[in-house]
Amino acid sequence: MAAHTELLARLASAVASAPEHESFTWRLCEATRRLLGADGASLTVDNASTNRITLCATDEVAARLENLHDVLGEGPATSAYLTGEPVVVTLAQAAERWPVFAGSATRQTDAGQIYALPMRQGTAVQGVLTLYRRTAGPLTEDEAGAQFLADALAAALLHDADVLSDLGPGGSWSNRAQVHQATGMVVAQLAVGVRDALAILRAHAFALDQPLAQVAQAVVARELVFRRKDDG
């Protein structure tokens, strides 16, 4: 649990240090790429349907890989979404399972290895975090750490922006006010927007397996403090 909390703290710091003009989704994707030591990353949702959407791609190669998934309807990310299990393959290995995808990816990109991690909320797969490296090799976090980050992204990118829904039917007014106060404190600590700060709080609630109100209480009590990398 402590390792997961430290990993999310590093993620929050990386998000805060990303270019402010970029969307929060892109900054979250880019921060995850940096933490995992990949050359590029992308986030997709509804991968097995006609509504499949690429939320972000950090570079042209990542975008082309997602376009191939979209057009061909096959590949590591599609498999990760359907099975709920991570897929790690070199393009040479991918040729055995998805020959059209692998052939096109080899011609169109310089990717050497692909990591497709399902973004899960409980038993439901919300989307896929796809990363690539130009040369084959492990990520900077082990498989469990990388998968934890992917699941945390699902928590951070919940479409429902109503903070009160996270408190449950028994949420008191003081709890609601505390979440708003904690969100404001994270805004000040990391110099991010309100929506970004709330997403970071949600990700930490996921990491600690605690209600959002409890995490907010820790922030207000200054037991949990976020800092940018350049703050020392």
Summary of the structure (lengths in Angstrom):
residues: 232
radius of gyration: 18.1
end to end distance: 23.9
largest distance: 57.7
contacts: 777
relative contact order: 0.15
helix: 56%
strand: 15%
